[in-house]
Structures are given as structure tokens and as C-alpha cells.
Amino acid sequence: MTGSIEAGVVARAGPGAAAGRLPDFFIVGHPKCGTTALYEMLRRHPRIFMPELKEPVFFARELPRRAHRYSAPGTLPEYLALFEAAAPGQRVGEASASYLWSRVAARGIAELTPRARVIAILREPAGFLRSLHLQCLQSRYESERDLATALALEDERRSGRRLPRRSRWPQVLLYSEHVKYVEQLRRYERALGRERMLVLVYDDFRADNAATVRRVLRFLEVDDGVAPAPVEANPTVSVRAPRLDDLLHAVSVGRGPVSRALKATVKSVTPRPARRGALRAVRARAVYAPPPPPDEAVMRALRQRFSPEVAAVSEYLGRDLVSLWGYERYDRG
């Protein structure tokens, strides 16, 4: 059974490779829906262990390994090493927001650890895609700054055309693929069973962090009397100074002869922690800005487009998200 995981990750690892500590639970996504804040809050609980590396993305085998700036674990032993420091009695988890998008992650998780529990967070589609587009710009996956134009490019990008030259994860730019909520949830239902899934709604988490975390702790069968303090993490921003961002990226990554020389010069005079702190501070003050107001015409078009999906996920969850998200006025045909 284990040898059928996408790309054969367990089969390649050899006998006994899965003898290490396996995750008990996964925060599977979506991005820009509070997954980072939930990860930060849960890892502060004394009965929970989550590794320093958020987004191991190990089970999203169709995701290019170069998609993230850091080195994601490529082998099962490397992945299991993330959890070696967990203490006996702790629940062990990880958070990779691309797992809900992935077509293979649910199957891989179930085959390696069939009793795992998963936590998904859903957000109103128009707001979700707007924040995702801004995040893609910030992460340098996207180069088209206008959301409507980026959405209109999907068909061409699906065929490999009009892709940003340096995008490390071109699949993420197929924005509509992220709003297939019922299809995504059913993959986990088939793999693990509905009882091992907890589906949260972003609005609830934003309204009351502590109550949502207590609900998660009960789902994980962990003492919910110890509720970590709320955390604000990974806020949505816009990139107001792209050229400065390019320069800072060159200093950080050091690709190409000029960039490598610039990075080497900075490294020679600045310790690594101070360098990272300085880069973060400059980005926060000079590169990033609060996001601009949404284009209401684009948002209306997105709500019209995804109205059938909102109705479908409402039925799947047994909760009226149509009313919660204000979709009553949109034609679902």
C-alpha cells in the first residue's frame, strides 16, 4: 500500500523508514485563510509539537521543490527528522497550506499515517483570491499586478504561456483551481473519513481566535483549558516598491554574478541574524504597504462566478455560507 504514494516516497525510503515519529494532524490550507496564525497559536500549546519549518509541503508532490525560498524535505527520513524533538505525550502536527490544493496530498497522508486528522480553513472566494493574488505578488510568483488581468490569463497560463519569467510555482497562478472547495474536501473524506476532518470558516477564526483554537484542541483531544494568546501572522500587504523589492531579493538570494557579489559584500560586514532583521525591517517600512481598496466590479464578478461553489460547500458542510458571505443576490445558474 505505501509504495503507491505519489512518486513512491515511502517505497524509495526503504524498510523501517517510517519508524520515526509521524504527524498526528495536518493543517492543510488554504493559504491566506489564517493557517499561519493557527500554526503559531497551536505550537505554543505545551501538549502540541509543530516544527519550526512551516510548510514542509512534503505530500504535495506535484509542487516544485523550488517553489519555496527554503529547502523543503525531499525524502521521508528528512521529513520525519522535523518531528524528532517532539516529547512523549505531545500531539505532533505540521501546516502546509498547499495540501488542500494538491490533488495527491490527501492520498499520501492517508497511506503514511491513516489515523491522521486534518484541519482545513475556507474563506469567502472573492476575498480569498484577492488576498492570494497579493501574496503571489509578494512571494514573486506573480508579475501581473492587476487582479482582473491575472484572472483573465488563466487559460493561457494553463497552456504554459504568459507565465512570469521567474515564477517558482506557476500552478498557483491558476486562481480558480483553489476555489474547488467541495472537490478538495471530498479528497480528504475519501482518504481519511469525514470524522477525521475539521473544516473551519475564516470568518469565525477572525471573529474569535480563542474560541476557534479551543475547538481545534477538542478535535485533537488536547486540553482546551490552555488557550494560547491570539497571534496576528502573515497579514495581506501590497508591494508598493517593486524595484526596491528586487534589490532586496538580490541581496537575500544572490543569484547571478552581480547579485552574488552584492550578497557576499553584505554578508562580509553583517551577521546573518542582523542581516535578516534588517531586510525584514526595510521591506516592512519601504516595500510593503496596506492593500489598496478592492475593485468592487471585479469582486462582484468573482462572487457571481463562484456562487455555485458557495452553495455546494454550504450543502456539504450543512452550514449556510451563502448568507454568511452575502451570496444570496447572485445567480447560481
N, C-alpha and C positions, 0 to 999 in steps of 0.2 A: 504493500500500500504506500509506504513512504517514498518509494522510488518514483512515484508518479507526480510528485511535486514539480511544478514548472521549473524547467532547466535542471531537474534532478539534484537539488541542493542537498538533500539528505543522502541520496544514493552516492553522490560524489564524496561525501564526508567520511563514509566508511562505517563499519560496525562500531557501536558504542559511542558514536559522535554526539548523540542526543542525550548522553547520560548526565550532562550538566543541568543546571537549574533552568527550567523553562518558564516563560511568562505564564502567569495565571490569567492575565487580562490584557486587552489591547484597546487603546483609544484610536479608532480607525478613521476619524475625519468627520466632517470636511474641513479644509483649511478656511481660515477667516471666519470660523464659527465658534471660537472660544476654546479650541483644543489646546493651545499653548497655556492659557490661563488655568484650565482644568489640570493639565500635566503639572504645572508649577504648584498648584494647591495640593494635589494628591501626594506629590513626592515629599511634602512637608509633614505628612502624617507618619507617626512612629511605626505603624504596622504595615506600611507600604514602602516598597523599594522600586524606584524607577531610575534608570541610568542617567548620567549626565548628558549623554547624547540623546537629544530628542530627534525623532525622525530617523531611526535606523533604516527604514524603507526596505528591509530585507526581503519581505514577501511580495513586494510589488516588482516582480521580476522583469516586467516589460519597461520599467523605469530605467533610463540610462544611469549607470553608476556615477557618471559625471554630472548628474543633474544638480547635486548639491555642492556647495563650496567645500564641505568637509568630506572626509573619506568614509563612506558607508561600508559596513561589513559585507564582504563578498562571499564568505564561506560560513558554513554553520558553526565551526569552532570559534571563529571571530565573533559571530553573533552571540553565541552563548557566553562568551567571555564578558559581555556587557553586564551580565547578571551575577557574576561570581561573588560580588561583595554583599549580596543580599543575606540578611541574617535569618536563621531558622525562625519560622513562625510569621515572617513577613509575606504579604501578598506581593507578587512581582508583576510588573507591567511595563509596557512601552507605549509610545504615542507616535504614530506615523499617519499624518493626515491624508496621505495619498492612498491608503489601503481601501478606503471606501470607493474611490475612483477606479482602482485596479480591478481588472477582470479575473485575476488569478490569485490575489492575496487571500481571499476567504478560503479557497481550497487548500492553499499551502498551510495556512494557520491550522485548519482543522486536521490535516494529515500529520502535522508535527505534534500538536497539542490539542486533541479533540475535546477536551473539557474546558477549553479556554472560554472566557466571557469577553464580549466586545461592547464598546460604548461608541455610539455614533451621535453626532450633533448636526441637526438640519437647520437651515436658515432660509428665510424668505428669498426666493430665487433672484429677483432683481437686485436687491441689496447685496446678496451673496456674490453675484457675478461682477457687480461694480467693485466691491472690495477685492475680489480675486484679481481683476484686471489691474488695479492699483498695486497689488502685491507683486504681480508678474512684472510690472514696470520697475518696481523697487528691486526685485531679485534679478533683473536683467534677462528674464526670459522673453519679455515683450518689448517691442520698439515702437509700436503704434500707440500713440498717446490718446487717441480718440476712441472711446469705448464702442460707439456705433460702427466705426470703420473696422475695428478689431473683430467685432462680431460678424460683419459682412465678409471678412476674409476667411471664414472657417472652411468653406468648400475648397477654396484654392489651397489652403494650408493642409487640408486633409490629403490633397494630392501631392504634397511636398513643395508647393510653390508659395512665394511671398512670405517665407519664413525669415525671422530675424537672423542675421548672419551669425551671431554668437550665441543663439539660444541653446542652452544645455538641455532643455526639456520641451521640445516643440509640441508634444502631445497635450501639454497643459493648455495650449492656446486654442484648443477645440472646446470653447467655453460651454457649449450646450451639452457636451458629454458629461459634465459634472452634475447637471440637473436631471438625472435619471434616478431619482430617489428610490422609487419602488423597486426597480430592477436591481439597484445596488443592495438594498436591504434584503431582497429575496436571495441573493447570492449567499449572504451570511445565514439566512434562515435555512437554506438547503444544506449548508456545510456544517452548521453547529446546532441548529434548532432555535426556535423563536424564544424559548425560555432562557437562553444564554445571551440574549441581546437586550441592551438597554438603549432606547432611542430618545435622545433629549432634543428639546427645541431651544434654539439660541435665545429667543425672547425670554424664556424662563430663567436661563442662566444669567442673562444681563440684568433681569429684574431682581433676582435674589441668588447671588453666588452661593451663599452658605447653605440655603435650602437645597439647591441642586447638588452640591457636593455631598450633603448628608444622604440624599437619595442614591448617589453613586456608591457611597460607603456601604449602605444597606445592601445594595445589589452585589457588592463584592464580599459581603458578610464580614465587614470590618466595623469595629466600634465607631458609631456615628456620633458619640458624645464628644469626641475630639474633632472639632471642625476647624481646619486651617483658615487663617485670615484670607479675605479676598485678595486677588492679585490682578493687576492690570498688565497684560502682556501682549506684545505684537500688535500695537494699535495700527489702524489703517492710516497711511500717510500718502502724500503725493510727492513726486520728485520734482522740485522746483528749479534745480540747478544741474541739468544732465551732464554738462561738461565737467563741472567740479566732481560729480559723482564718478565720471570716467577716470579722472585723475586719481581719486582716492582708490578706485578699484585697481588701477595700475600699481599703486603703492602696495596694496594688500596682496594682490595675486602675483604680480611680477612676471607676466607673460610677454615675450618679445624682448629684444635686446635693450631697448630704451627703458621699458618698464622694469626689467630685471636690474638694470643699473641703478634706477631710481630707488627700487626697493632695497637693494644692497646698501646704498648710501644711508637710507633712513634706518635700516637695521643696525648699521655700524655705530650709530650715535644714540639710539633709543632702545631701551629694554623692551622685550616683547609685550608684557602686560601694559606698560605705559603707551606703547605704540597702538595697541588695540583700543585702549581707552581714549586716546587722542582721536583716532579715526572715528570712533562712535560719537564723540562729542562734536566733531566738525560736521558729521552727517546730520546729527540732530539739530544743530544750530543753523547750518548754511545750506544743506542739501534738501532736507525734508521739510515739509510744511503740512498744515492740516489739509485734508482733501477738499477740493472745491465742491460747491453745491452740485448735486446730481442733475443731469439733463432730464427734466421730467418727461419729455416726449420719448426719450429712449427708455426710461423706466416704465412708462405706460406700455410701450411696445413689448418689453420683456414680460410684463405681467400678463398681457394678452397671450403671448406665445406660450407661457408656461402654466397658464390657468388649468389645463387638463392634468398636468402633473401634480399640481397642488390638490386638486380634487381627488386624484388617485391615492396620493400619500395620506390624505385625510381619512379615506376609507380604510387603507391598510392599517393605520395606527389607531383607528377608532377615535379620532380627535378632529374637531372642526378647525383645521388650519385655514380653510377658505375664509372664514370670518376673522380669525386672528390676524391674518396677513392682509385683509382687505381686498380679497379677490371676488367678492360677490358680484361686482359690477362688470366683470369681464366674461365674455362669451367663451364657453368651454368647448365649443364645437371644433 
